[in-house]
Amino acid sequence: MYPWKKLPSPVNDKLMEGNFLSCLGVFVKREVLLEYKFNEDRLLSGSEDYELWLRWMDAGVQFGKVDAELLVWNDVPTRLSRTDQRYRPDAFYRIKCRYLARWLKRQVEPSREIWLWGAGRITRQRFRTLETEGISLSGFIDVDLKKVGRLRDGRPVVGPHKLPSRDRAFILAGVAVRGARELIASELNRLGRTEGKDYLLVA
C-alpha cells in the first residue's frame, strides 16, 4: 500500500487506511506483546495481525518507522490472502470500523458531524458497521453527478464543491478505488483541511 520512504512516523493514523505492515517487519517490546496478546480467535482468520495493530494503537502504542528497509515484500496474486475467502473485505472492514469508531469518539468533537466520502453501494456497506458501534453518518460526498442531490440510506449526497463547513463536519475518505485516496486527500488539502484533524483516509 505504501512505499517505505513515504510512510510518516508515527504511522498510527495511517493504519486506518489498511494493513500495510508485515509481521516479518514489525519489532515490538516484549512487555507490549505480553500485555496485548495475539488474538487466536478463528473468526479473525486472515485479519489477526491487523486486529492486533489496531488494538495496540487503540491502547496508545506508537508505531514508529526506522530509517532502514527491513523487508522487501513480494505480493503475488496467488498469495493466500488474495484467494482465500477468510480474507474477504467485509470481515476486514468490520474489524477496521470497530476501532475507527473508538478513534472517532476520542479524537473528534461530539458537535461535529461525520460524513463519508463515497456514496456507492459497496463503500456504504463496508462502513455500515460504524452505526452499530455508535457512529452515525450525517451524509455522503461523491463526484458522481447521478448520486449528488439524492439520498442514500436516507442521508444527503453532496459534491466536493458543496462540502459541509470545516467546523461542522469531519470527513472519512472511504473510496477504495486505486488512486482515489490520493485525489481526495489532494482536494481536501487544497481546501485547507488537515489530515487527522478534519479528515481521515480510511480505505
N, C-alpha and C positions, 0 to 999 in steps of 0.2 A: 504493500500500500504506500509506503513512504521510503524514498531513498534515505539511507542512514544520515547523510550530511544535512538533510533538510529538516530533520526532527528537532524540535525545541527541547530544552532541558529546564525544568522537569517536563515530562511528556504526559502528565496526568490527564489533562482535559482532552488530549488527542485520542485517548483510549475510548472515548465515546464514539469516535468515528468507526472503530473496528479493532479487531485483534491483529495488530501488526507486529507483536512481539513473539519471538520464538522461544520456547522453553530452553533451547540449547544456548541462547544468548543472554539469558537473564541470570544475574547473580544477586543473591539476597542474604541478608544477615540471618544467622541460624535462629535467633530469638523471634524474628518475624514469622518464619516458617512454622515454628513450634506453636506460636500463638494463633496464627491464622492458617490452619492446615488445608491441604489439598482436599477438595470435596470429591469423594468416591461414589456419590450417588449416580447410578447408571442412567437415570433420567437426564443427566447432564452430558451423556456421551457425545463427544465431539466439541463440547464447549467448556470442559472442565478448566482448562488453563485460562480462558477469557473470564470465566466467573471468578477465578482466583485473583486475577489482576484487578478486576472491578471491586472485589471485596477488600483487597488491600488498599486501593485508592479511597474507598468509602471510609476506611478506618484511619485515613490520614497518612498512609505510607507514600513517600515521594519517590517517583520513578525518575532517576537521572539518566544521563547518557554519557558514556565515557568517550574520550577522543581517540577512538580506535575502532576499526571494523573487527568484530569478533566472529562474524559468521556471514557466509555468502549462501543465501537460500535459493535452491533450485526448485521452483514451484511448478512442477509438471502437471499437465491436465489430467493425468491418470492417478494422481495422488488421492488417497482415501477421502480426504476432506473435500475433494471435488466431486466424488462419485457416490459416497455412502449417504443414505437417507438420514442417518443420525446427525449429519452436519447441515440439515436443511435450514434455510434462512429464518423461518418462523420461530424455531426454538432459540436460535441465536438472538433474535430481536427481543424475545420475551425476557431473556436474561439482561440484555442491554437496557430495556425500558425500566426494569426493576431498580437498577442502580442510577439510571438517568433521573428517574422521579425523585430519588433521595437527594441527588445533586441539586436539582432544581429547587427543592424545598429549602435547602441550605443556602444556596447562592443567589436566588432571585427573590426580590422583594414581593411579598404577597399581593401588593397592589398592582403588580404588572401582569398583563395577560400573557398567555403562552400561545404563539402562532407557529404553525408548521409550514415550512416552505416545501411544497409538494402536495398537490391535491388529487393525484392519481389514486386509483383504487389500491394498488399494491402498497404504495407509501402509507396510505391511511391505515390499511390493515396492519402493517408492520408496527405502527406506533399506537395501535389501539390499546395495548396493554397499559399505557400511561394512565388511561382512565381508571382502570382497576387499581392502580397504585396511587390514586388521589390527585392526579394532574388532569385538569380539564382544558382542552384546547378551545380557544376562542374563535379561531378561523384558520384559513389556509391561504398560502401565497403560491401563485403559479404563473408561468409565462404563456400557457395555452389559452388563447382567447376564447376557445369553446367552453372553458371552465370558468373564466373570470366573469364575475357578475352573477354567478349562480350559487346555489347552496350545495354543499357536500356534507353528509351526515348532519344536516340541519345547521350548518355553520357557513358563513360567507366565504367566498373565494375572491381575493383581490389580486391585481397585478403588481409587479415590482414598483410601478410608478405611484401606487396608492398604499404604500406601507403604513401601518399604524405608527404613531409617533414613537420615538426612541424611549421616552419616559413611560409610555403606556404599555409597550409590548416588548417581550423577549422572544427572539426567533430561533426556532430549531430548523436547521437545514437538513432535510431528510431525504433528498433525491439521491438515489444510488447510481444513476446513470453515469458512465465514465465521463469525467471532465466537468460534470455539473457542480461538484463541490467547489472546485476552483473558481468557476464562473460566479457562483452565488457569493462566495467569500469576497471576490473582487468587487462585485456590485455593492455589497453591504459596507465594505471598507470605503468605497468611493462616497457613499452616503454618510460617512462619518460615524459608522457603528463599529464597535470594538469587539473582537472575538473574545469570548469568555465573560464579557460584561453585558453585551447587548445581543449577542447571538452565539450559537454553538453549532459546530458541524457534527452531525450525528449519523452520517452514512458514508 
